[in-house]
Amino acid sequence: MSFLSSKKFISAVLTIGVVAVGFIIPPPDGLSVAAWHLFAIFLGTVVGFILQPIELGTIALIALVLCALTGVMKFSQVLSAFSGNTVWLIVSAFLLARAFIITGLGRRIAYLAMRAFGDSSLKLVYSLALSDVIIGPAIPSNSARAGGLIFPIVQSLAHAFDSKADESPRRLGAYLMACIFHLDLVVSALFLTAMVGNPIAVAMAKKVFDIDITWIGWFVAASVPGIAALIIIPYVLYKFYPPEIKKTPEAKNIANKALEEMGPMCIREKILLFVFVMLLILWATTTITHLDTTLIAFMGLCILLIGRVLTWKDVISEKKAWDTLIWVGGVIVMSDYLNKLGFIPWFAAILENQMIGVSMITAVVLSFIIYLYSHYFFASMSAHVTAMYAALITLGAAAGAPPFISAFVVAIAANICGCLTHFGTGPAPVYFGAGYIDQKTWWTIGFGVSVMHIIIWLGIGGVWWKVLGYW
């Protein structure tokens, strides 16, 4: 048996063991047998997501079947995993992301921003971050944005300025790699539809607190601290991890040449641009139009299909979307029934007892910091949301914090936590693997950026949320 297969075998045994222990040990006082058994299955699913002995979708499907076989959920309830608005919003967002990649509109936006503002290393970073912000609302995968669309541009820029990983990384490449990676996580936090874990968090917050976090509500709350982070992080890195090249006038020429090679916008790009603007307007005005967020996304998809921006073959071949439908749907329905069967209220009551004498602000800060630094033990931001989000949002609420703040603060931590390591989120191995930054430096920068996030989101963000009346 190879090392890899041995590792997967051990992972599978640990995953099954977690579930088995939950069925052997009787439930604690005040908790039903059904709630306890569902928690065991849910916890086993989380362990499986972390260790990944098999694919995430397979793990989720087995967990759902086990829920039905053990009687903790009816099979009709299990099937509701694939009918929720949240999972279909995520699916539609992945399909929209595919349109940006197929048409080249994402690359065009990046080069346009670079041509307009990229005449210094610092402004070059800001221009690429701006392009990420523009396409962020329609692409729920930071791997697709930072890794698929923007990384090739960053790498070609480094090479164009004779900054190579094995010879002259600090000339420009190391600074670009560090900044663009960390700023993409901020973009993920800016928009509800910019990271796959965000709709999951919103769905869980709805189950736990019965609150609705809208697309525009998320953006307004994240806007001021998010923009501050986009400005501050590159500047601080510019001072403490500076590139050797400060002026980059050639970048505009590189962008101009790339745009000339791409030619004028084709009809498919124009249709996609129209749909993208339409989606942003409709998502921002749901309180007026009363249109469902997922319905709006489907409207956009229909236009793209009619306009042949996407074909049905593109839709059915988007494996990431359909894989996500299975495992996200499974997670959401299990968390929903954990609440209905009384596990979440039971756990919240325990936390409330522990929070006696703890101030509201202290509890909210703790929930943010605990979630942030626990990501050292995770290789997936989505798995982290699954494992800890629902529990930690009750921490602030137990001390008297408003439900929105309790839920939103941890949701932000669920985005920026990927800054810590070179394996904590999809784009990390891509940017680290480019070879411009060694592991020690990567982790050092990551910890420094995490401290900046604490100051920005809890400091500037806290003041902004006070202005908005959320406190």
N, C-alpha and C positions, 0 to 999 in steps of 0.2 A: 504493500500500500504506500503510495507516494506521500510526501509531506503535505501536499495540498489537499489530497483526499482525506488524509488523517485529520487535518485541521478542520475540514468541513464535517467530518464524522463527529468530532468532539463538539463542534458548534451545534450540530443537530441534536446530540444527546443532551446538551445543556438546555436547549430550547424546549425539548420534550419534557425534561426533568422539571423545569419551572412550572409547566402546566400540571404535571402529575402531582407535584407537592401540593399545589392548590386544591386538588381534588381529594388528597389524603387528609390534610389538616382541616379540622372543622372550622367553620366561619367564626369570626370574633363576635362578641355580644353586640346585639343591635343591628346585625347584618344578616340578610337572608342567604340561604344556601345558593340560590340562583345567582345573586349578585356576586357572591364570593367565587363561584365557579367561572362566571363571566370574566371577573377580574383576573383569574388565573390564566384563562385563555388569552385575554388582552395582553397581560404581562409577558406571556410566552411569545406572543406575536412581536412585541417590542424587542425582546431579546433576540428573536430570529431576524428582525430588521437590522439590528446592530451587528450580529455575528455573520449573518447572511450565508447559512449553510446551503441554501437554494435561493432561487429568485424571489424578489419581494412579492410579486403577484401570486406565485405558488404558495408562499407562506400565508398570505391573506386569504386565499381561497380555501386552504386547509382549515384555517381558523374559523371561517364562516361555516363550513360544513360541520366542524366540531361543535359549534354553537347550536346548530340545529339537532345534531345527533344526541347531544347531552340534555336537550330540552330547555336550555337557558333562554333560547329564542325560538320562535316559530319560524318555519322555513320561509313563509311569506314575509316575515320581518327581516330575515337574512337577505332576501332578494331586494328589499328596499334600499340596500347599499348602493345599487346601481341606478337609482331613480332620483337621487337628490340633486338640487340645483348646484351645489358646490362642486361635485365631481364633474358635472357637465360643463361648468364654467372653466374648470382646469383643462378639460379635453379641448374645448373650443379655443382656449388661449394657446395651447400647443400648436393647433392647426394654423392660427394666425401667425405664430412665430415661424412656421414653415414657409408661409407666404413671403415673409420678409427675407428669408434666406434664398428662396427660389428666385425671386425677382431681382435681388441685389439691392433693394431699396435701403436696407440697413447699412450696407457698405457705402452707398452713395451719401447717406446722411452723415456718416462718420467723416468721409473725405471732404464734404462741404464745410463741416464745422472746422476741420483741420486747416482747410484753405483760408478760411476767414480769420482764424485766431491763432494759428500755430507757429508764430515767429519766435517763440522762446520755449525752453523746455517746460517751464511752469505753465505757460499758456497752452502749450501742446497738450498737456495733461488735462487742463480744463476743457479744451475743445473736444477731446475724446470722451470725457465725462459727460459733456453736454449731449453728445450723440447717444450715449447710453441712456441718459435721462429721456431723450425724445422717443427712443424705441422701447424703453422699459415697460410702459403700460400694456404693450401688446405681446410681450415675450415673457412668460412666467418662469423661464429657466435661466438662471444666471450662467449656467454652463453654455447654453446656446448663445447668449449675448456676449459675455466676456470671453468664453472659450472659442465659440464658433465664428462670431462676427468680428470682434474687435482684436482678439489676440493676433491673427495674421497681420493686421495693420501695425500693431505695436512691434511685432518681431521684424517686419520689413523696415520700419523706421529705425530701429536699433541698428540693423545691418547697414542701412543707408548712411548712417553717421559713423560707420566703422566701429561700432560697439559690439564686440563679439563676446559670447559667454566665457570662452576659454582664454581670451587675450585682454580685452578691455571692457569688462562688464560695467564698471562705474562711469564710463564715459557718458552713457545715456541710458543703456538698456535696463540696468538694475533699477534706476529711479522710475522709469516708465512701468516696468513690470510690477513694482511694489504699489505704485499709486493706482494704476488702472484696476488691479485686483481688488484693492481695498475700497475703491470708490464704487465698484459694481455692487458690493454688498450694501452700500448706502442707497443706491438706486433700488435695490430689492426692497428696502424698507420704506421707500417713498410711496410705492403704489401697491394697492391691494392685489393687482394682477401681475406684479413683477416677480413673484417667487411662489412656487407651488405650495409652500407651507402656509402662506398668508390666508388663502381661503379656508384651509383646514383649521387654522387658529380661529377665524371668524365663526366657522360652523361650531367649533367647540365652545366658544364664548357664548353663542346663542343657546346651546344646550345647558350650560352651567348657570348663566346669569339671565337668560332670556332677553338679551340685548341685541340690537341690530347695528352692526358696524357697516355703513355704506361705503361705496367706492370713494365718494367725495369726502365723507367724514374721515376716512383713513387718511386721504391725501392732505386735507387741511391740518389735521393733527400732526402729521409727519413733516409738513412742508418747511416750517421755520428751522427746527433742529436738523432736518435732512439737508437743507441748503447750506446751513452753517457747517455741517460735516463735510460737504462737498468742497467748500472753500478752505476750511481750516486744515484738513488732513494733508492735502498736497503741499500746502505752504510749510507746515511743520516738518514734513519729510524733506522738503527742499532745503530747510535750514540744518536738519540733523542727519540727513542721508542724501547730500546734494549730488547732482550729476556734475561731471567735469565740464560738460558743454552747457552753457547757459543760454546762448542764442541759437535758434534753429530756423533761420530764414529759408533754408532749403526744403523744409517740410511743406511749405506752401506749394513749391514747385512739384514735389512728389505727389501731393494731393491733386494738383491741377492736371498732371500727366495721367493719373489714375482715372480721373473724371473724363478726360478726353478719350481714353481707351474704352470707358463704359458707354460713351456716346450720350445723346439726349435721352430723357426719360421715355420709356416705352409705354404703351397704353396700359399694360398690366401694372406697372409701377404707379401710374396715375390713378387707376381704379383702387389700388391698395391704399394709396395716400388718402383718397377720398373716404374710404371705409374707415381708416384709422382715425381721421379727424371726426368723422361721424360718431364713432364709438366713444371717443373721449367726451364729446359734447353730451351724448345721451347718458353715459355713465355719471357725468357730473350733474345731471339734472333729473335723476331718478325720483327725487322728492317732489318734483313738479309733474313729471310725466307719469310717474307710478309704474314705469316699465321695469320688469325684472332684469337684474344685471345679466343673468345667463341668457335670457331671451334676446337682449341687445346684442350679445356676442354672436348668437345664432343668426340674427338678422345680418350681421356683417359677413358671416360665413356664407350665407345664401348668395349675397351679392358677389362675393369672390368666386363662388362656383359658377354662377350665371355668366360672369365676366371672363371666365376661364383663367383667372389668376391662379386658382387651384382647380385641379381635376379630382374626380371621385377617386382615382387611383392614388393621388397624393393623400387623400383623407384616410383611406384604408391602409396605406403603407406607413402612416405615422405611428410607429410602434410605441414610442414613448407615451403618446396620449392614451392609448388603449391599455398599456401596462399600468399607467397611473390610475385610470378608471377603476381597475380591480383593487389595487392595494389601498388607495385613498378612500374609496367607497367602503372597504372593509373596516378601516380604522374609524371612520366617522360613524358608521352604524353601531359599532361596538361601544364607542364612547357615548353615543346617544342612549343606548340601553343601560350602560353603567349608571347614568344619571337617573333614568326611569326606574331602575331596580333599587335605587337608593344608595349606591356605593359612593357617588360624588358627594351627596349631602352628608353622609356618615363621615367621610374623610374631612370635609370642610368643618364639621362640628369639632373634630379632634384638633384641627389647626386653630380654630377659634379659641379653644380652651388654652392652647399654647401661646396664643397671641395676647393674652390678658396682660395689660401693662405696657405693651409694645405700641409705639406711636404708628399712625397710619403711614407717614412718610418713611419711617424706618422699615416697615414691612414691605412697602413697594420697592424701595431701594434694594432690600435683600432679595426679593423675587427676581429682580433684574440681574443682580450680580451672581446669584446662584445659578440662574439659567445660563448666563454668559460664560462663566468659567467651567461649568460642567461639560461644555462642549469639547474640552480637551479629551474626553472619553468617547466622542462620537465622530464618525466618518461621514455622516449625512445629516444635513439640517432638517430634512423631512422626518427622518427617524427620531431626531431629537424632539421635534414638535409632538410626534406621536407619544413619546415616552414621558415627557415632563410638563408639557404646556398646561393641560387641564388641571394638574395638581398645583402648579405654582401660581396660577391666576387666583386661586382661592386664598393664597397667603395674604395678599394685600387686602382683599375683601374681608377676611377674618378680623383684620385690625381696623376695619371701618372705612377703607378706601372705596371711592365710587367704583362700581363694576366696570365702567368703560376704561378708567385708568388702570385698574388691576389687570384687565385683559390686554389693553393696548401696549402697556410698558413691556410685558413679557413677549408680546408679538414682535416688538421691535428687536428685543434681544435675540429672538429666534432668527432674525435676518443677519445681524452684524456679528453673531457669535462665530461665524466662519472665518473671522480674521485671525484667529489664534494660531492655527497650525497649517502645515503644508498638505494635510489630508482631510480637513474638516468640511470641505464643500467641493462641488464639482470642478470649478475653475482652478482651485488651488494646485492640484497636481500638474495642470497644464502650465501655469505660470512658473511654479517652482521647477518643473521639469525642463524649462527652457535653459536652466543652468546659470542664470545671472546672479542668483542669490543663494548662498549656502544655508544649510538648515538652521544653524545657530542664529544667523542674522535674521532669517525669516521669522523664527519664533520670537526673537527680541523685538523686531519691528511689530509683529502681531500683538505682543503684549502692550507695547507702547500705544498702538492704535486703539486697543481695547480700553485703555485708561482714558484716551481722548473721547471715546464713545460714551463712557460713563459720565464724563463732565458735560459733554454736549447734549446728550439725550435727557439725562436727569436734571442737568442745570438749566441750559437754555430751553430744553423741551418742557421742563417743569414750570418755568415762568410763562411760556407760551400757552400751556394748557390751563394755567391759572387765568390768563387773559381770556381764553375761550370759555371759561366758566366750568371746566371739567372737574376742578377741585372743589 
